[in-house]
Amino acid sequence: MSTPSRIPFPPSRLVRRVGCPFSDRRLQAEYDRRGRAVKAALLDLLPGGWTWAGKRVLDFGCGSGRVLRHFVAEADGGGAEVWGCDVHEPSVRWVEANLCPPLRVVRNAPDPPLPMADGAFDLVWAVAVFTHLTDSWSAWLLELHRVLAADGLLIATFVGEGASADTLGAPWEEDRVGMNVLCCGRDWDSGGPLALHSSWWIGDHWGRAFDVVALQPAGFGGSGQGVALLRRKEVSLAPADLERWSPGEPRELEALRYNRVQLERELTGLRATRSWRLTAPLRRLNSRRSR
Ligand SMILES: C[S@@+](CC[C@H](N)C(=O)[O-])C[C@H]1O[C@@H](n2cnc3c(N)ncnc32)[C@H](O)[C@@H]1O
């Protein structure tokens, strides 16, 4: 199998879809550089003495394989079984045609389950995926818990205090964010919805299914994202158990209030755009029809 530098690059539309906002000239170099930086950051988080031989690992939400393509050596002769999965059919088809074997990939549905047995994986990583999952986050976190072996590790990135003030429209306020959601309904080709997480909220909610081994609020792989290294706990939980507020945690209510402010700010900005004004007659027509 070819070395990573000889693997072809996915078409630009698949590269841009995983958040590579560069000109055509820099696109492939940045895709490669960022993928390598993420791999290095993942390796940094693994416990001392980690070896790949005999391990089965999953890149959840692998897209077009920006990170996965750098794990060919671990799968090809390195003794590991390296899987990816994603909901996006064109990305999964590209990975299948260009990286498999030695890698393996499946397309999953927007909601669980994954087509894998309980306890199938020693390690799962989800890079820039829980940053976009809104309604389905708790079901997916528990699904990854299901497919992890006892003591298996999950590495998940999140958008926390490293989020830019430009994206937020205001500076980060840790005690006013729990899991706050912006850009609701934005399509994936434009970046998808955005979920913001504060570290205290991750420790509380994700911590019910996983021991939090390490939590870095920003700077993962040179990006603004934070990262959580989690070890599977031996618990049996339903999504509602992860979502429930902790009694006596005042920041939950403040985060909900603040999310309303953030959404109002977003809507006001949206209403000021040219495309919103241009489509106003269509919205008026629709509302007349639905009366
Ligand atoms: C920002 S991209 C990141 C892709 C990849 N992890 C990387 O770092 O290049 C987010 C990916 O999550 C995928 N995704 C969204 N919802 C998903 C779901 N329910 N299951 C699997 N993948 C999902 C999207 O299709 C997209 O490829």
The ligand as a Gaussian input file, in Angstrom:
#p B3LYP/6-31G(d) Opt

LIG

0 1
 C      -15.935000      18.699000      10.415000
 S      -16.046000      17.121000       9.704000
 C      -14.638000      16.297000      10.401000
 C      -14.219000      15.080000       9.626000
 C      -12.987000      14.341000      10.154000
 N      -13.186000      13.866000      11.497000
 C      -11.767000      15.214000      10.085000
 O      -11.244000      15.599000      11.130000
 O      -11.347000      15.542000       8.974000
 C      -17.389000      16.342000      10.571000
 C      -17.751000      14.991000       9.996000
 O      -18.730000      14.370000      10.844000
 C      -19.610000      13.663000      10.010000
 N      -20.841000      13.360000      10.749000
 C      -21.848000      14.181000      11.093000
 N      -22.809000      13.518000      11.757000
 C      -22.386000      12.235000      11.836000
 C      -22.941000      11.047000      12.396000
 N      -24.116000      11.048000      13.010000
 N      -22.238000       9.898000      12.286000
 C      -21.036000       9.888000      11.651000
 N      -20.472000      10.972000      11.094000
 C      -21.132000      12.133000      11.192000
 C      -19.802000      14.589000       8.834000
 O      -20.350000      13.941000       7.709000
 C      -18.381000      15.073000       8.614000
 O      -17.677000      14.257000       7.722000

